[in-house]
Structures are given as C-alpha cells and as structure tokens.
C-alpha cells in the first residue's frame, strides 16, 4: 500500500527520532512535527545549555537548528546529510526559554536541497537563522 507523502514524512521523523540519541537524550529536544520538506523541534534551555555568560551556548542553538534541518531534509525518505550550513545569532537564549526551530525546504534540485531554519523563543522572538544545504546519499530511512 502506498503511503501519502505526509504520512511517510511523519513515519520518517518518528523512525529517525527514536534512535537520535544526540537530539533526544543529550540535548533534551522534542520532535514536534515532520512533514514533507518541513520539521519542527523544540528544546527548553536548562542549566546544562549555559555558557560562561550564563546564556545558551551558541553550539546548542546550532545543534537545535542542525537537528531540525536533518528531519526536514530526510522527510522525503531519501537519506540526506548536511553538505554545508551557516547560522546567524540574533538574540541570546536564556535559562528557562523554550526554543522552537521550524525548518522549511526552499528548493530541492536533484541530490541537493536548501533549507532555512528559524529558531524562536516562547515569545516569538527570533533567536537565530540557519541555512543548510543537503546532499542525498544512497538509501532510505524506512523501507519503501
């Protein structure tokens, strides 16, 4: 039976997240949604995320965006990895903030895709913007 694209993307997200120790267990992220070309992840800023300035370490904000990127670019059930990415930090994440990252596919052309991630806090303020380029590699996340 053929799955529709939305159903497949959701199953891909659940399958990846179940074994994503870095995002789920190390970072404390939650997968909110995975749809074709789109994903949303959320992470509460806790003491373990703070740097010497007592704000969320940029590497953790980057990781939230990078993980969201991974779910968005794998959502079509074609294995994909990051080929490059960049981030712009706009505001600090603070202890107790709940950061949400929404990732959206901008273009998918052949084996490469461009995706934009927007990280916001619980007040809707933009914390960071991240752009990633994906490259498809052989295989699928779930059997077709």
Biotite code that builds the C-alpha atoms (Angstrom):
import biotite.structure as struc

atoms = struc.array([
    struc.Atom([0.000, 0.000, 0.000], chain_id="A", res_id=1, res_name="UNK", atom_name="CA", element="C"),
    struc.Atom([1.377, 3.418, -0.945], chain_id="A", res_id=2, res_name="UNK", atom_name="CA", element="C"),
    struc.Atom([1.734, 5.897, 1.869], chain_id="A", res_id=3, res_name="UNK", atom_name="CA", element="C"),
    struc.Atom([0.993, 9.514, 1.128], chain_id="A", res_id=4, res_name="UNK", atom_name="CA", element="C"),
    struc.Atom([3.875, 11.993, 1.431], chain_id="A", res_id=5, res_name="UNK", atom_name="CA", element="C"),
    struc.Atom([2.673, 13.492, 4.715], chain_id="A", res_id=6, res_name="UNK", atom_name="CA", element="C"),
    struc.Atom([2.215, 10.094, 6.350], chain_id="A", res_id=7, res_name="UNK", atom_name="CA", element="C"),
    struc.Atom([5.626, 8.953, 5.109], chain_id="A", res_id=8, res_name="UNK", atom_name="CA", element="C"),
    struc.Atom([7.349, 12.101, 6.399], chain_id="A", res_id=9, res_name="UNK", atom_name="CA", element="C"),
    struc.Atom([5.775, 11.600, 9.826], chain_id="A", res_id=10, res_name="UNK", atom_name="CA", element="C"),
    struc.Atom([6.937, 7.972, 9.907], chain_id="A", res_id=11, res_name="UNK", atom_name="CA", element="C"),
    struc.Atom([10.449, 9.014, 8.774], chain_id="A", res_id=12, res_name="UNK", atom_name="CA", element="C"),
    struc.Atom([10.571, 11.583, 11.576], chain_id="A", res_id=13, res_name="UNK", atom_name="CA", element="C"),
    struc.Atom([9.440, 9.108, 14.223], chain_id="A", res_id=14, res_name="UNK", atom_name="CA", element="C"),
    struc.Atom([11.908, 6.486, 12.970], chain_id="A", res_id=15, res_name="UNK", atom_name="CA", element="C"),
    struc.Atom([14.881, 8.892, 12.983], chain_id="A", res_id=16, res_name="UNK", atom_name="CA", element="C"),
    struc.Atom([13.968, 10.463, 16.330], chain_id="A", res_id=17, res_name="UNK", atom_name="CA", element="C"),
    struc.Atom([13.634, 7.094, 18.080], chain_id="A", res_id=18, res_name="UNK", atom_name="CA", element="C"),
    struc.Atom([17.381, 6.464, 17.580], chain_id="A", res_id=19, res_name="UNK", atom_name="CA", element="C"),
    struc.Atom([18.618, 10.081, 17.647], chain_id="A", res_id=20, res_name="UNK", atom_name="CA", element="C"),
    struc.Atom([20.463, 9.931, 20.961], chain_id="A", res_id=21, res_name="UNK", atom_name="CA", element="C"),
    struc.Atom([22.141, 13.308, 20.379], chain_id="A", res_id=22, res_name="UNK", atom_name="CA", element="C"),
    struc.Atom([18.918, 15.281, 19.855], chain_id="A", res_id=23, res_name="UNK", atom_name="CA", element="C"),
    struc.Atom([16.597, 13.359, 22.164], chain_id="A", res_id=24, res_name="UNK", atom_name="CA", element="C"),
    struc.Atom([18.745, 12.265, 25.086], chain_id="A", res_id=25, res_name="UNK", atom_name="CA", element="C"),
    struc.Atom([21.834, 14.500, 25.113], chain_id="A", res_id=26, res_name="UNK", atom_name="CA", element="C"),
    struc.Atom([20.103, 17.755, 24.158], chain_id="A", res_id=27, res_name="UNK", atom_name="CA", element="C"),
    struc.Atom([16.599, 17.160, 25.512], chain_id="A", res_id=28, res_name="UNK", atom_name="CA", element="C"),
    struc.Atom([14.855, 18.072, 22.241], chain_id="A", res_id=29, res_name="UNK", atom_name="CA", element="C"),
    struc.Atom([11.329, 17.070, 21.284], chain_id="A", res_id=30, res_name="UNK", atom_name="CA", element="C"),
    struc.Atom([10.185, 16.380, 17.730], chain_id="A", res_id=31, res_name="UNK", atom_name="CA", element="C"),
    struc.Atom([7.010, 18.409, 17.257], chain_id="A", res_id=32, res_name="UNK", atom_name="CA", element="C"),
    struc.Atom([6.339, 17.607, 13.605], chain_id="A", res_id=33, res_name="UNK", atom_name="CA", element="C"),
    struc.Atom([7.885, 16.194, 10.452], chain_id="A", res_id=34, res_name="UNK", atom_name="CA", element="C"),
    struc.Atom([6.137, 16.860, 7.149], chain_id="A", res_id=35, res_name="UNK", atom_name="CA", element="C"),
    struc.Atom([7.366, 16.797, 3.555], chain_id="A", res_id=36, res_name="UNK", atom_name="CA", element="C"),
    struc.Atom([10.163, 19.393, 3.399], chain_id="A", res_id=37, res_name="UNK", atom_name="CA", element="C"),
    struc.Atom([9.404, 20.726, 6.879], chain_id="A", res_id=38, res_name="UNK", atom_name="CA", element="C"),
    struc.Atom([10.178, 19.910, 10.513], chain_id="A", res_id=39, res_name="UNK", atom_name="CA", element="C"),
    struc.Atom([9.720, 21.487, 13.933], chain_id="A", res_id=40, res_name="UNK", atom_name="CA", element="C"),
    struc.Atom([11.798, 20.670, 17.016], chain_id="A", res_id=41, res_name="UNK", atom_name="CA", element="C"),
    struc.Atom([11.697, 22.235, 20.476], chain_id="A", res_id=42, res_name="UNK", atom_name="CA", element="C"),
    struc.Atom([14.187, 22.464, 23.334], chain_id="A", res_id=43, res_name="UNK", atom_name="CA", element="C"),
    struc.Atom([13.983, 24.067, 26.767], chain_id="A", res_id=44, res_name="UNK", atom_name="CA", element="C"),
    struc.Atom([17.141, 25.941, 27.785], chain_id="A", res_id=45, res_name="UNK", atom_name="CA", element="C"),
    struc.Atom([18.359, 24.348, 31.025], chain_id="A", res_id=46, res_name="UNK", atom_name="CA", element="C"),
    struc.Atom([21.486, 24.894, 33.116], chain_id="A", res_id=47, res_name="UNK", atom_name="CA", element="C"),
    struc.Atom([23.376, 22.300, 31.055], chain_id="A", res_id=48, res_name="UNK", atom_name="CA", element="C"),
    struc.Atom([22.977, 24.569, 28.000], chain_id="A", res_id=49, res_name="UNK", atom_name="CA", element="C"),
    struc.Atom([24.506, 27.713, 29.571], chain_id="A", res_id=50, res_name="UNK", atom_name="CA", element="C"),
    struc.Atom([27.931, 29.121, 28.687], chain_id="A", res_id=51, res_name="UNK", atom_name="CA", element="C"),
    struc.Atom([30.213, 31.371, 30.741], chain_id="A", res_id=52, res_name="UNK", atom_name="CA", element="C"),
    struc.Atom([27.961, 34.377, 30.076], chain_id="A", res_id=53, res_name="UNK", atom_name="CA", element="C"),
    struc.Atom([25.032, 32.416, 31.535], chain_id="A", res_id=54, res_name="UNK", atom_name="CA", element="C"),
    struc.Atom([23.217, 32.395, 28.191], chain_id="A", res_id=55, res_name="UNK", atom_name="CA", element="C"),
    struc.Atom([22.519, 29.431, 25.926], chain_id="A", res_id=56, res_name="UNK", atom_name="CA", element="C"),
    struc.Atom([25.750, 28.301, 24.266], chain_id="A", res_id=57, res_name="UNK", atom_name="CA", element="C"),
    struc.Atom([25.596, 29.029, 20.533], chain_id="A", res_id=58, res_name="UNK", atom_name="CA", element="C"),
    struc.Atom([26.631, 25.470, 19.790], chain_id="A", res_id=59, res_name="UNK", atom_name="CA", element="C"),
    struc.Atom([23.425, 24.200, 21.375], chain_id="A", res_id=60, res_name="UNK", atom_name="CA", element="C"),
    struc.Atom([21.305, 26.631, 19.342], chain_id="A", res_id=61, res_name="UNK", atom_name="CA", element="C"),
    struc.Atom([23.216, 25.475, 16.261], chain_id="A", res_id=62, res_name="UNK", atom_name="CA", element="C"),
    struc.Atom([22.543, 21.841, 17.197], chain_id="A", res_id=63, res_name="UNK", atom_name="CA", element="C"),
    struc.Atom([18.812, 22.506, 17.555], chain_id="A", res_id=64, res_name="UNK", atom_name="CA", element="C"),
    struc.Atom([18.796, 24.072, 14.076], chain_id="A", res_id=65, res_name="UNK", atom_name="CA", element="C"),
    struc.Atom([21.021, 21.341, 12.617], chain_id="A", res_id=66, res_name="UNK", atom_name="CA", element="C"),
    struc.Atom([18.786, 18.595, 14.017], chain_id="A", res_id=67, res_name="UNK", atom_name="CA", element="C"),
    struc.Atom([15.687, 20.303, 12.623], chain_id="A", res_id=68, res_name="UNK", atom_name="CA", element="C"),
    struc.Atom([17.495, 20.552, 9.276], chain_id="A", res_id=69, res_name="UNK", atom_name="CA", element="C"),
    struc.Atom([18.162, 16.806, 9.388], chain_id="A", res_id=70, res_name="UNK", atom_name="CA", element="C"),
    struc.Atom([14.490, 15.962, 9.868], chain_id="A", res_id=71, res_name="UNK", atom_name="CA", element="C"),
    struc.Atom([13.359, 18.373, 7.150], chain_id="A", res_id=72, res_name="UNK", atom_name="CA", element="C"),
    struc.Atom([15.834, 17.142, 4.538], chain_id="A", res_id=73, res_name="UNK", atom_name="CA", element="C"),
    struc.Atom([15.221, 13.442, 5.284], chain_id="A", res_id=74, res_name="UNK", atom_name="CA", element="C"),
    struc.Atom([11.426, 13.886, 5.262], chain_id="A", res_id=75, res_name="UNK", atom_name="CA", element="C"),
    struc.Atom([11.132, 12.660, 1.660], chain_id="A", res_id=76, res_name="UNK", atom_name="CA", element="C"),
    struc.Atom([12.553, 9.269, 2.763], chain_id="A", res_id=77, res_name="UNK", atom_name="CA", element="C"),
    struc.Atom([15.763, 9.696, 0.803], chain_id="A", res_id=78, res_name="UNK", atom_name="CA", element="C"),
    struc.Atom([18.821, 9.566, 3.063], chain_id="A", res_id=79, res_name="UNK", atom_name="CA", element="C"),
    struc.Atom([20.308, 13.063, 3.228], chain_id="A", res_id=80, res_name="UNK", atom_name="CA", element="C"),
    struc.Atom([23.178, 14.666, 5.112], chain_id="A", res_id=81, res_name="UNK", atom_name="CA", element="C"),
    struc.Atom([24.429, 18.211, 5.553], chain_id="A", res_id=82, res_name="UNK", atom_name="CA", element="C"),
    struc.Atom([26.773, 19.413, 2.804], chain_id="A", res_id=83, res_name="UNK", atom_name="CA", element="C"),
    struc.Atom([27.158, 22.857, 4.375], chain_id="A", res_id=84, res_name="UNK", atom_name="CA", element="C"),
    struc.Atom([25.417, 25.283, 6.678], chain_id="A", res_id=85, res_name="UNK", atom_name="CA", element="C"),
    struc.Atom([25.654, 28.675, 8.333], chain_id="A", res_id=86, res_name="UNK", atom_name="CA", element="C"),
    struc.Atom([23.969, 30.403, 11.245], chain_id="A", res_id=87, res_name="UNK", atom_name="CA", element="C"),
    struc.Atom([23.299, 33.962, 12.320], chain_id="A", res_id=88, res_name="UNK", atom_name="CA", element="C"),
    struc.Atom([22.728, 34.540, 16.040], chain_id="A", res_id=89, res_name="UNK", atom_name="CA", element="C"),
    struc.Atom([20.304, 37.409, 16.646], chain_id="A", res_id=90, res_name="UNK", atom_name="CA", element="C"),
    struc.Atom([19.336, 37.258, 20.349], chain_id="A", res_id=91, res_name="UNK", atom_name="CA", element="C"),
    struc.Atom([20.538, 35.202, 23.308], chain_id="A", res_id=92, res_name="UNK", atom_name="CA", element="C"),
    struc.Atom([18.683, 32.171, 24.568], chain_id="A", res_id=93, res_name="UNK", atom_name="CA", element="C"),
    struc.Atom([18.211, 32.418, 28.319], chain_id="A", res_id=94, res_name="UNK", atom_name="CA", element="C"),
    struc.Atom([17.734, 29.927, 31.129], chain_id="A", res_id=95, res_name="UNK", atom_name="CA", element="C"),
    struc.Atom([14.105, 28.800, 31.090], chain_id="A", res_id=96, res_name="UNK", atom_name="CA", element="C"),
    struc.Atom([13.495, 29.813, 27.466], chain_id="A", res_id=97, res_name="UNK", atom_name="CA", element="C"),
    struc.Atom([11.728, 27.302, 25.254], chain_id="A", res_id=98, res_name="UNK", atom_name="CA", element="C"),
    struc.Atom([13.333, 27.418, 21.825], chain_id="A", res_id=99, res_name="UNK", atom_name="CA", element="C"),
    struc.Atom([11.393, 26.210, 18.793], chain_id="A", res_id=100, res_name="UNK", atom_name="CA", element="C"),
    struc.Atom([13.049, 25.662, 15.449], chain_id="A", res_id=101, res_name="UNK", atom_name="CA", element="C"),
    struc.Atom([10.996, 25.485, 12.294], chain_id="A", res_id=102, res_name="UNK", atom_name="CA", element="C"),
    struc.Atom([12.786, 24.239, 9.209], chain_id="A", res_id=103, res_name="UNK", atom_name="CA", element="C"),
    struc.Atom([11.462, 24.714, 5.702], chain_id="A", res_id=104, res_name="UNK", atom_name="CA", element="C"),
    struc.Atom([12.686, 23.416, 2.372], chain_id="A", res_id=105, res_name="UNK", atom_name="CA", element="C"),
    struc.Atom([13.400, 26.258, -0.032], chain_id="A", res_id=106, res_name="UNK", atom_name="CA", element="C"),
    struc.Atom([14.435, 24.195, -3.038], chain_id="A", res_id=107, res_name="UNK", atom_name="CA", element="C"),
    struc.Atom([15.139, 20.551, -3.834], chain_id="A", res_id=108, res_name="UNK", atom_name="CA", element="C"),
    struc.Atom([17.070, 20.095, -7.072], chain_id="A", res_id=109, res_name="UNK", atom_name="CA", element="C"),
    struc.Atom([18.490, 16.704, -7.940], chain_id="A", res_id=110, res_name="UNK", atom_name="CA", element="C"),
    struc.Atom([20.501, 15.418, -4.978], chain_id="A", res_id=111, res_name="UNK", atom_name="CA", element="C"),
    struc.Atom([20.782, 18.848, -3.293], chain_id="A", res_id=112, res_name="UNK", atom_name="CA", element="C"),
    struc.Atom([18.379, 20.897, -1.214], chain_id="A", res_id=113, res_name="UNK", atom_name="CA", element="C"),
    struc.Atom([18.450, 24.276, 0.501], chain_id="A", res_id=114, res_name="UNK", atom_name="CA", element="C"),
    struc.Atom([16.647, 24.618, 3.844], chain_id="A", res_id=115, res_name="UNK", atom_name="CA", element="C"),
    struc.Atom([16.049, 27.564, 6.161], chain_id="A", res_id=116, res_name="UNK", atom_name="CA", element="C"),
    struc.Atom([15.670, 27.169, 9.936], chain_id="A", res_id=117, res_name="UNK", atom_name="CA", element="C"),
    struc.Atom([14.166, 29.826, 12.181], chain_id="A", res_id=118, res_name="UNK", atom_name="CA", element="C"),
    struc.Atom([14.800, 29.486, 15.925], chain_id="A", res_id=119, res_name="UNK", atom_name="CA", element="C"),
    struc.Atom([12.366, 31.435, 18.106], chain_id="A", res_id=120, res_name="UNK", atom_name="CA", element="C"),
    struc.Atom([11.774, 31.677, 21.837], chain_id="A", res_id=121, res_name="UNK", atom_name="CA", element="C"),
    struc.Atom([8.453, 31.282, 23.640], chain_id="A", res_id=122, res_name="UNK", atom_name="CA", element="C"),
    struc.Atom([7.679, 34.984, 22.986], chain_id="A", res_id=123, res_name="UNK", atom_name="CA", element="C"),
    struc.Atom([8.069, 34.554, 19.219], chain_id="A", res_id=124, res_name="UNK", atom_name="CA", element="C"),
    struc.Atom([11.362, 36.484, 19.141], chain_id="A", res_id=125, res_name="UNK", atom_name="CA", element="C"),
    struc.Atom([13.815, 35.230, 16.518], chain_id="A", res_id=126, res_name="UNK", atom_name="CA", element="C"),
    struc.Atom([16.935, 33.890, 18.245], chain_id="A", res_id=127, res_name="UNK", atom_name="CA", element="C"),
    struc.Atom([18.797, 32.617, 15.180], chain_id="A", res_id=128, res_name="UNK", atom_name="CA", element="C"),
    struc.Atom([18.516, 31.920, 11.457], chain_id="A", res_id=129, res_name="UNK", atom_name="CA", element="C"),
    struc.Atom([20.273, 28.913, 9.920], chain_id="A", res_id=130, res_name="UNK", atom_name="CA", element="C"),
    struc.Atom([20.603, 27.880, 6.278], chain_id="A", res_id=131, res_name="UNK", atom_name="CA", element="C"),
    struc.Atom([21.655, 24.390, 5.304], chain_id="A", res_id=132, res_name="UNK", atom_name="CA", element="C"),
    struc.Atom([22.496, 22.636, 2.057], chain_id="A", res_id=133, res_name="UNK", atom_name="CA", element="C"),
    struc.Atom([21.682, 18.937, 1.965], chain_id="A", res_id=134, res_name="UNK", atom_name="CA", element="C"),
    struc.Atom([23.100, 16.148, -0.164], chain_id="A", res_id=135, res_name="UNK", atom_name="CA", element="C"),
    struc.Atom([21.234, 12.911, -0.760], chain_id="A", res_id=136, res_name="UNK", atom_name="CA", element="C"),
    struc.Atom([23.201, 9.725, -0.190], chain_id="A", res_id=137, res_name="UNK", atom_name="CA", element="C"),
    struc.Atom([22.158, 6.164, -1.102], chain_id="A", res_id=138, res_name="UNK", atom_name="CA", element="C"),
    struc.Atom([19.311, 4.508, 0.783], chain_id="A", res_id=139, res_name="UNK", atom_name="CA", element="C"),
    struc.Atom([16.056, 5.334, 2.523], chain_id="A", res_id=140, res_name="UNK", atom_name="CA", element="C"),
    struc.Atom([15.141, 5.896, 6.180], chain_id="A", res_id=141, res_name="UNK", atom_name="CA", element="C"),
    struc.Atom([12.220, 3.458, 6.071], chain_id="A", res_id=142, res_name="UNK", atom_name="CA", element="C"),
    struc.Atom([11.701, 0.633, 3.554], chain_id="A", res_id=143, res_name="UNK", atom_name="CA", element="C"),
    struc.Atom([9.721, 1.727, 0.503], chain_id="A", res_id=144, res_name="UNK", atom_name="CA", element="C"),
])
